[in-house]
Amino acid sequence: MTSLQLNLSMPGAVPAVLTLPLPLTPQALRELDVAVSNSLGNLLRDLCGVAADRAVPPTDAGAIEYASWLPDPGAVEMASWTAQLQSARQ
């Protein structure tokens, strides 16, 4: 069986290597894309905690809709700071 190696460059780190079996069909490549995305998302959650869920964009319509209703942590923090500054001025 032949394979293809993809070297993925990362700033400030040793490149990651992904080995793919050949022949690679468009459907297999799409499935690989989802599998890699899910695997990296799981790893990110394990390393960073629950907040990392937002770092990985959802892929299905239901997850995208659900994520659109969640508050943006940055906006919530900014609103909190703004409220504290306004109350301190009064």
Secondary structure, 3 states (H helix, E strand, C coil): CCEEEEEEEECCEEEEEEEEECCCCHHHHHHHHHHHHHHHHHHHHHHHCHHHHHHCCCCCHHHHHHHHHCCCHHHHHHHHHHHHHHHHHC
